[in-house]
């Protein structure tokens, strides 16, 4: 499967910027994984008024939301959230 390119929305970029260097490295690896397997990593949620579903997944201590623009091979990271236990 061909890898997509990942892009951060403004909200996701703000969360990413507040992370430590080590967390940013781990998140970038996570985004690479999502871009390689965009449809296998999360749960699909249909949103009224959207043609493409939003995917959500929990990965360790992070919850990520994204949507896939498959014709142009892009994964848009919408939200990054730290999971508290």
Secondary structure as a PSIPRED ss2 file (coil, helix, strand):
# PSIPRED VFORMAT (PSIPRED V4.0)

   1 X C   1.000  0.000  0.000
   2 X C   1.000  0.000  0.000
   3 X C   1.000  0.000  0.000
   4 X C   1.000  0.000  0.000
   5 X E   0.000  0.000  1.000
   6 X E   0.000  0.000  1.000
   7 X E   0.000  0.000  1.000
   8 X E   0.000  0.000  1.000
   9 X C   1.000  0.000  0.000
  10 X H   0.000  1.000  0.000
  11 X H   0.000  1.000  0.000
  12 X H   0.000  1.000  0.000
  13 X H   0.000  1.000  0.000
  14 X H   0.000  1.000  0.000
  15 X H   0.000  1.000  0.000
  16 X H   0.000  1.000  0.000
  17 X H   0.000  1.000  0.000
  18 X H   0.000  1.000  0.000
  19 X C   1.000  0.000  0.000
  20 X C   1.000  0.000  0.000
  21 X H   0.000  1.000  0.000
  22 X H   0.000  1.000  0.000
  23 X H   0.000  1.000  0.000
  24 X H   0.000  1.000  0.000
  25 X H   0.000  1.000  0.000
  26 X H   0.000  1.000  0.000
  27 X H   0.000  1.000  0.000
  28 X H   0.000  1.000  0.000
  29 X H   0.000  1.000  0.000
  30 X H   0.000  1.000  0.000
  31 X H   0.000  1.000  0.000
  32 X H   0.000  1.000  0.000
  33 X H   0.000  1.000  0.000
  34 X H   0.000  1.000  0.000
  35 X H   0.000  1.000  0.000
  36 X H   0.000  1.000  0.000
  37 X C   1.000  0.000  0.000
  38 X C   1.000  0.000  0.000
  39 X C   1.000  0.000  0.000
  40 X C   1.000  0.000  0.000
  41 X C   1.000  0.000  0.000
  42 X C   1.000  0.000  0.000
  43 X E   0.000  0.000  1.000
  44 X E   0.000  0.000  1.000
  45 X E   0.000  0.000  1.000
  46 X C   1.000  0.000  0.000
  47 X C   1.000  0.000  0.000
  48 X C   1.000  0.000  0.000
  49 X C   1.000  0.000  0.000
  50 X C   1.000  0.000  0.000
  51 X C   1.000  0.000  0.000
  52 X C   1.000  0.000  0.000
  53 X C   1.000  0.000  0.000
  54 X E   0.000  0.000  1.000
  55 X E   0.000  0.000  1.000
  56 X E   0.000  0.000  1.000
  57 X E   0.000  0.000  1.000
  58 X E   0.000  0.000  1.000
  59 X E   0.000  0.000  1.000
  60 X C   1.000  0.000  0.000
  61 X C   1.000  0.000  0.000
  62 X E   0.000  0.000  1.000
  63 X E   0.000  0.000  1.000
  64 X E   0.000  0.000  1.000
  65 X E   0.000  0.000  1.000
  66 X E   0.000  0.000  1.000
  67 X E   0.000  0.000  1.000
  68 X E   0.000  0.000  1.000
  69 X E   0.000  0.000  1.000
  70 X H   0.000  1.000  0.000
  71 X H   0.000  1.000  0.000
  72 X H   0.000  1.000  0.000
  73 X C   1.000  0.000  0.000
  74 X E   0.000  0.000  1.000
  75 X E   0.000  0.000  1.000
  76 X E   0.000  0.000  1.000
  77 X E   0.000  0.000  1.000
  78 X E   0.000  0.000  1.000
  79 X E   0.000  0.000  1.000
  80 X E   0.000  0.000  1.000
  81 X E   0.000  0.000  1.000
  82 X E   0.000  0.000  1.000
  83 X C   1.000  0.000  0.000
  84 X C   1.000  0.000  0.000
  85 X C   1.000  0.000  0.000
